[in-house]
Amino acid sequence: MRLTGRGDIWDGWRRLWDVAADRREGWVPGDLPASAETCGAAGDAGGRVATAARDYGAAELDCAPGDALAVLERRHGWALCRDARGAVGWIPLRRLDV
């Protein structure tokens, strides 16, 4: 992981901006880096390299009101869900009626 030092708080959870080796960019949970000493903090101008503590995919799942979803995991204000077609991705918990 290459953390840019950009970070913020979303719904009470810390998230960090990551740039992958293939140049994709996006937010990752603040607890994903294996060590707090290696991760960039909000306002830190320098980037840092960190090792991920676990597997993580940042794909979000599109859904519509009334869709039936299986909640596989809840983390940081988001739910990892599977839809009826078998697609898996994250949805903000505040958008679900659980």
HUFENGI-V574467 format. One record per pair of residues at least 24 apart in sequence whose C-alpha atoms are under 10 Angstrom apart, sorted by sequence separation. I is the first residue (numbers start at 1). J is the second residue. D is the distance in Angstrom with one decimal. If there is no record, write none. Layout:
BEGIN
i=I j=J d=D
i=I j=J d=D
END
This chain:
BEGIN
i=3 j=27 d=9.7
i=16 j=40 d=7.5
i=17 j=41 d=9.7
i=32 j=56 d=8.0
i=3 j=28 d=9.4
i=16 j=41 d=7.5
i=17 j=42 d=9.5
i=62 j=87 d=9.2
i=15 j=41 d=9.2
i=16 j=42 d=7.7
i=61 j=87 d=7.5
i=62 j=88 d=9.5
i=1 j=28 d=9.9
i=14 j=41 d=9.3
i=15 j=42 d=8.9
i=29 j=56 d=9.1
i=60 j=87 d=10.0
i=61 j=88 d=6.4
i=62 j=89 d=8.1
i=69 j=96 d=9.3
i=71 j=98 d=8.9
i=14 j=42 d=9.0
i=19 j=47 d=9.9
i=28 j=56 d=8.3
i=60 j=88 d=8.0
i=61 j=89 d=4.3
i=62 j=90 d=8.7
i=63 j=91 d=8.5
i=18 j=47 d=9.3
i=28 j=57 d=8.8
i=29 j=58 d=9.5
i=59 j=88 d=7.9
i=60 j=89 d=4.5
i=61 j=90 d=5.4
i=62 j=91 d=7.9
i=67 j=96 d=10.0
i=69 j=98 d=9.6
i=3 j=33 d=9.1
i=17 j=47 d=9.7
i=18 j=48 d=9.7
i=19 j=49 d=10.0
i=28 j=58 d=7.2
i=59 j=89 d=5.1
i=60 j=90 d=4.4
i=61 j=91 d=6.0
i=65 j=95 d=9.4
i=66 j=96 d=9.8
i=1 j=32 d=9.6
i=2 j=33 d=9.9
i=18 j=49 d=9.5
i=27 j=58 d=7.6
i=57 j=88 d=9.9
i=58 j=89 d=7.4
i=59 j=90 d=6.2
i=60 j=91 d=6.1
i=61 j=92 d=9.7
i=65 j=96 d=8.9
i=66 j=97 d=9.5
i=1 j=33 d=7.9
i=18 j=50 d=9.8
i=26 j=58 d=7.6
i=57 j=89 d=8.1
i=58 j=90 d=7.1
i=59 j=91 d=9.2
i=60 j=92 d=9.0
i=63 j=95 d=9.9
i=65 j=97 d=9.6
i=7 j=40 d=7.7
i=8 j=41 d=8.4
i=9 j=42 d=8.8
i=25 j=58 d=9.9
i=26 j=59 d=9.8
i=57 j=90 d=8.8
i=63 j=96 d=10.0
i=5 j=39 d=7.6
i=6 j=40 d=7.1
i=7 j=41 d=6.0
i=8 j=42 d=5.8
i=3 j=38 d=9.0
i=4 j=39 d=8.9
i=5 j=40 d=4.2
i=6 j=41 d=6.8
i=7 j=42 d=4.2
i=8 j=43 d=8.8
i=3 j=39 d=6.5
i=4 j=40 d=6.7
i=5 j=41 d=5.5
i=6 j=42 d=5.3
i=7 j=43 d=7.2
i=2 j=39 d=8.8
i=3 j=40 d=6.0
i=4 j=41 d=8.9
i=5 j=42 d=6.1
i=6 j=43 d=6.3
i=7 j=44 d=8.5
i=1 j=39 d=9.4
i=2 j=40 d=9.3
i=3 j=41 d=9.0
i=4 j=42 d=9.6
i=5 j=43 d=6.6
i=6 j=44 d=6.8
i=5 j=44 d=4.8
i=6 j=45 d=7.5
i=4 j=44 d=8.2
i=5 j=45 d=5.7
i=6 j=46 d=8.9
i=4 j=45 d=7.6
i=5 j=46 d=5.7
i=6 j=47 d=8.3
i=4 j=46 d=6.5
i=5 j=47 d=5.0
i=3 j=46 d=8.7
i=4 j=47 d=4.0
i=5 j=48 d=7.1
i=3 j=47 d=5.3
i=4 j=48 d=6.5
i=2 j=47 d=6.8
i=3 j=48 d=5.2
i=4 j=49 d=8.7
i=31 j=76 d=9.5
i=2 j=48 d=5.8
i=3 j=49 d=6.0
i=29 j=75 d=8.5
i=30 j=76 d=9.0
i=1 j=48 d=8.3
i=2 j=49 d=4.6
i=3 j=50 d=7.1
i=29 j=76 d=7.1
i=1 j=49 d=5.7
i=2 j=50 d=6.4
i=1 j=50 d=5.2
i=2 j=51 d=8.7
i=1 j=51 d=5.9
i=1 j=52 d=6.7
i=15 j=76 d=8.9
i=13 j=75 d=9.3
i=14 j=76 d=8.1
i=13 j=76 d=5.6
i=12 j=76 d=8.0
i=13 j=77 d=7.2
i=11 j=76 d=8.0
i=12 j=77 d=8.1
i=10 j=76 d=8.6
i=11 j=77 d=6.6
i=10 j=77 d=8.3
i=11 j=78 d=9.7
i=11 j=92 d=9.6
i=11 j=94 d=9.3
END
